[in-house]
Amino acid sequence: MAREFHPPSPEALAALLDWYVANEVDVAIEEEAVNRLVPRAAEEPPQPVGRDLPLPVAEPAPRPQPMIATAASPEADAFAAREAAMSANSLAELDDILGRFEGCALKMTAKSLVTAEGNPNARVMLIGDPPGRDEDLQGEVFAGPAGTLLDRMLAAIGLARGDVYVAPIVPWRPPGNRALTPQEAAVCRPFIERRIALVDPDFLVFLGATAAKELLQTSEGILRLRGQWRTYDTGNRQIQAMATLHPSHLLLQPIQKRLVWRDLLSLKVALGGGI
């Protein structure tokens, strides 16, 4: 005799949601929820094909580019990343290499590859913290409310997205927006370093603690780092670099917008009124 189904109580559903929150679950694996309690409909039998109907001719599929395989250890992965990144002679080649690179575990959990956007010939390159939920879902740099605030920040000194080049420190979102592991940072660093070298801007602005600490190779906090012009060495030349607060941080701490305004004014002065 089949047992009668009783829907879960509100208390049980609330406990499940609390468990999701505690484990930083914020995205379903599938686009639409699946009711596992409803049996799936039986598949329809294939329709017979008449003798006189021509058989479809399958066109040959394009040959995919080989994947850049994962190495045997974190050190080997970082070495493979450096070799792959240095082989890129253009931003398009770098994006293609990233799409085929399998040496970073972040790729396994992220929905999208988030590379860069903007003017590759810009004098200013902005590098932000790892992609968040909005960026991962849309596959775009600085999407959602943080992106809207960034546009307003740039407009305040006479710039727009098309006047700068914007990229994240890593191209994949860490699960639950957790901090990068040292291994993940080491594997992804050669790609952003190569992107900086290819763009070759006059000024670098690091938006957020992760981007600033990784590229300046320091353990100082963002509030101590921000607002100071430092030197970033590409190996071919030195670029003026400054850290400031990430727009997402400002959405949570609006009072600190005054600090970022000072940093933006410093950038405007450094640009000398030009773009």
C-alpha positions as CSV (number, residue, x, y, z in Angstrom):
1,M,0.0,0.0,0.0
2,A,1.4,3.4,-1.1
3,R,2.2,5.8,1.7
4,E,0.3,9.1,1.7
5,F,2.6,12.1,0.9
6,H,2.7,14.8,3.5
7,P,4.3,18.1,2.5
8,P,7.1,19.4,4.7
9,S,6.1,21.7,7.5
10,P,7.1,25.4,7.5
11,E,9.5,24.7,10.3
12,A,11.3,22.0,8.2
13,L,11.5,24.3,5.2
14,A,12.9,27.1,7.4
15,A,15.5,24.7,8.7
16,L,16.5,23.7,5.2
17,L,16.8,27.4,4.2
18,D,19.0,28.0,7.2
19,W,21.2,25.1,6.2
20,Y,21.5,26.6,2.7
21,V,22.5,29.9,4.1
22,A,25.1,28.3,6.5
23,N,26.6,26.5,3.5
24,E,26.5,29.6,1.3
25,V,24.2,28.0,-1.3
26,D,22.9,30.8,-3.5
27,V,22.5,29.3,-7.0
28,A,20.7,26.1,-8.1
29,I,22.6,23.6,-10.2
30,E,19.8,23.6,-12.8
31,E,18.0,26.6,-14.3
32,E,14.6,25.2,-13.2
33,A,13.6,23.4,-10.1
34,V,12.8,19.7,-10.5
35,N,10.1,18.0,-8.5
36,R,11.6,14.7,-7.7
37,L,8.3,13.4,-6.2
38,V,6.5,13.5,-9.5
39,P,7.4,10.5,-11.7
40,R,8.8,11.4,-15.1
41,A,6.5,10.8,-18.1
42,A,7.4,7.7,-20.1
43,E,9.4,8.5,-23.2
44,E,7.4,8.3,-26.4
45,P,8.6,5.5,-28.7
46,P,10.4,6.6,-31.8
47,Q,8.3,7.3,-34.9
48,P,8.8,4.9,-37.8
49,V,10.6,6.4,-40.7
50,G,9.2,5.7,-44.2
51,R,11.3,4.0,-46.8
52,D,11.0,6.8,-49.2
53,L,12.1,9.5,-46.7
54,P,15.7,10.6,-47.3
55,L,18.1,10.0,-44.4
56,P,19.5,13.2,-42.9
57,V,23.1,13.8,-43.7
58,A,25.0,15.0,-40.7
59,E,27.5,17.8,-41.4
60,P,30.9,17.3,-39.9
61,A,31.3,19.2,-36.6
62,P,34.1,21.8,-36.3
63,R,37.2,20.4,-34.7
64,P,37.5,21.8,-31.2
65,Q,40.6,23.4,-29.9
66,P,42.5,21.1,-27.5
67,M,42.0,21.8,-23.8
68,I,44.9,22.9,-21.7
69,A,45.0,20.1,-19.3
70,T,45.3,20.2,-15.5
71,A,48.8,19.3,-14.2
72,A,49.7,16.9,-11.4
73,S,50.3,19.4,-8.6
74,P,49.5,23.1,-7.6
75,E,53.1,24.0,-8.5
76,A,52.8,22.3,-11.9
77,D,49.4,24.0,-12.5
78,A,51.0,27.4,-11.8
79,F,53.9,26.6,-14.2
80,A,51.4,25.5,-16.9
81,A,49.5,28.8,-16.3
82,R,52.6,30.9,-16.8
83,E,53.5,29.0,-20.0
84,A,50.0,29.3,-21.3
85,A,49.6,33.0,-20.4
86,M,53.0,34.0,-21.9
87,S,52.1,32.3,-25.2
88,A,49.3,34.8,-25.8
89,N,50.2,37.6,-28.2
90,S,46.9,39.4,-28.0
91,L,43.9,39.8,-25.7
92,A,41.8,37.6,-28.0
93,E,44.4,34.8,-27.7
94,L,44.5,35.2,-23.9
95,D,40.7,34.9,-23.7
96,D,40.8,31.8,-25.9
97,I,43.5,30.3,-23.7
98,L,41.5,31.0,-20.5
99,G,38.5,29.3,-22.0
100,R,40.5,26.1,-22.6
101,F,42.5,26.2,-19.4
102,E,41.6,23.4,-17.0
103,G,44.2,24.0,-14.3
104,C,42.1,26.0,-11.8
105,A,39.4,24.4,-9.7
106,L,37.3,27.6,-9.7
107,K,36.3,26.8,-13.3
108,M,34.5,23.7,-12.1
109,T,32.0,25.6,-9.9
110,A,31.6,28.9,-11.8
111,K,28.9,29.4,-14.3
112,S,30.7,31.8,-16.6
113,L,34.2,32.9,-17.7
114,V,34.5,36.6,-16.8
115,T,37.4,38.1,-18.6
116,A,37.4,41.9,-19.4
117,E,35.7,44.7,-21.2
118,G,36.3,48.3,-22.3
119,N,38.9,50.1,-24.3
120,P,42.1,48.0,-24.7
121,N,44.0,51.2,-25.7
122,A,42.9,53.1,-22.6
123,R,45.3,54.9,-20.3
124,V,43.5,53.6,-17.2
125,M,43.0,49.9,-16.4
126,L,40.8,48.9,-13.5
127,I,41.3,45.5,-11.9
128,G,38.6,44.3,-9.5
129,D,38.1,41.6,-7.0
130,P,36.9,38.1,-8.1
131,P,33.5,38.0,-9.9
132,G,30.5,37.9,-7.7
133,R,27.1,36.4,-8.2
134,D,25.8,39.0,-10.7
135,E,29.0,38.8,-12.8
136,D,29.0,35.0,-12.8
137,L,25.3,34.8,-13.9
138,Q,25.8,37.5,-16.6
139,G,29.3,36.7,-17.7
140,E,30.2,40.4,-17.5
141,V,32.6,42.5,-15.5
142,F,31.1,44.6,-12.7
143,A,27.5,43.7,-13.3
144,G,24.5,44.5,-11.1
145,P,24.4,47.3,-8.4
146,A,28.2,47.3,-8.1
147,G,28.6,47.9,-11.8
148,T,26.0,50.8,-11.6
149,L,28.0,52.4,-8.8
150,L,31.2,52.0,-10.7
151,D,29.7,53.8,-13.7
152,R,28.7,56.7,-11.4
153,M,32.2,56.8,-9.8
154,L,33.8,57.1,-13.3
155,A,31.3,59.7,-14.4
156,A,32.2,61.8,-11.4
157,I,35.7,62.4,-12.9
158,G,34.5,62.6,-16.5
159,L,35.1,59.0,-17.5
160,A,32.9,56.2,-18.8
161,R,33.3,52.4,-19.2
162,G,34.4,52.9,-22.8
163,D,37.2,55.1,-21.6
164,V,38.9,52.5,-19.4
165,Y,39.7,48.8,-19.5
166,V,38.2,46.7,-16.7
167,A,39.1,43.1,-15.7
168,P,38.7,40.9,-12.5
169,I,41.7,39.6,-10.7
170,V,40.5,36.0,-11.5
171,P,38.1,35.1,-14.3
172,W,36.0,32.7,-12.3
173,R,33.8,33.2,-9.2
174,P,34.8,31.5,-6.0
175,P,32.0,29.4,-4.6
176,G,29.9,31.5,-2.2
177,N,32.2,34.5,-2.8
178,R,34.8,32.9,-0.4
179,A,38.4,34.1,-0.4
180,L,40.8,32.8,-2.9
181,T,43.1,30.0,-1.8
182,P,46.9,30.6,-2.3
183,Q,46.8,27.9,-5.0
184,E,44.0,29.5,-6.9
185,A,45.7,32.9,-6.7
186,A,49.0,31.5,-7.9
187,V,47.4,29.7,-10.9
188,C,45.3,32.7,-12.0
189,R,48.0,35.4,-11.4
190,P,49.9,34.8,-14.7
191,F,46.8,35.5,-16.7
192,I,46.0,38.9,-15.2
193,E,49.7,39.8,-15.3
194,R,49.8,39.0,-19.0
195,R,46.6,41.0,-19.6
196,I,48.2,44.0,-17.9
197,A,51.3,43.6,-20.1
198,L,49.2,43.4,-23.3
199,V,47.0,46.4,-22.4
200,D,50.1,48.4,-21.2
201,P,48.1,51.2,-19.5
202,D,49.6,54.3,-18.0
203,F,47.7,53.9,-14.7
204,L,46.4,50.9,-12.8
205,V,43.6,51.1,-10.2
206,F,43.0,48.1,-8.0
207,L,39.4,48.0,-6.8
208,G,39.2,45.9,-3.6
209,A,41.5,44.2,-1.2
210,T,42.0,41.0,-3.1
211,A,43.1,42.7,-6.3
212,A,45.4,45.1,-4.5
213,K,47.1,42.5,-2.2
214,E,47.6,40.0,-5.0
215,L,49.2,42.4,-7.5
216,L,51.1,44.5,-5.0
217,Q,52.2,41.3,-3.2
218,T,51.4,42.7,0.2
219,S,49.5,41.7,3.3
220,E,48.5,45.3,4.2
221,G,44.8,46.0,4.6
222,I,42.9,47.9,1.9
223,L,42.3,51.0,4.1
224,R,46.1,51.3,4.5
225,L,46.8,50.6,0.9
226,R,44.2,52.9,-0.7
227,G,45.0,56.4,-2.0
228,Q,48.7,55.9,-2.4
229,W,50.5,55.8,-5.7
230,R,52.8,52.8,-6.0
231,T,54.8,51.2,-8.7
232,Y,53.8,48.0,-10.6
233,D,56.5,46.4,-12.6
234,T,55.5,44.5,-15.8
235,G,59.0,43.4,-16.5
236,N,59.2,45.9,-19.4
237,R,58.3,49.1,-17.7
238,Q,56.8,50.4,-14.4
239,I,53.2,51.6,-14.2
240,Q,51.7,53.9,-11.6
241,A,49.2,51.9,-9.5
242,M,46.8,52.9,-6.8
243,A,44.3,50.8,-4.7
244,T,40.9,51.9,-3.6
245,L,37.7,50.4,-2.2
246,H,35.5,48.1,-4.3
247,P,32.0,49.4,-5.2
248,S,30.5,46.4,-3.5
249,H,32.2,47.5,-0.3
250,L,30.7,51.0,-0.7
251,L,27.2,49.6,-1.1
252,L,27.7,48.1,2.4
253,Q,29.6,51.1,3.9
254,P,28.3,54.2,2.1
255,I,30.1,56.5,4.5
256,Q,33.5,55.4,3.0
257,K,32.6,56.9,-0.4
258,R,34.4,60.0,0.7
259,L,37.6,58.0,0.7
260,V,37.1,56.8,-2.8
261,W,36.2,60.3,-4.0
262,R,39.7,61.4,-2.8
263,D,41.3,58.5,-4.7
264,L,39.3,59.4,-7.9
265,L,40.4,63.0,-7.7
266,S,44.0,61.8,-7.4
267,L,43.5,59.8,-10.5
268,K,42.0,62.7,-12.3
269,V,44.9,64.9,-11.4
270,A,47.4,62.2,-12.6
271,L,45.5,62.0,-15.9
272,G,46.1,65.7,-16.3
273,G,42.6,66.2,-17.7
274,G,43.2,63.7,-20.5
275,I,41.7,60.2,-21.1
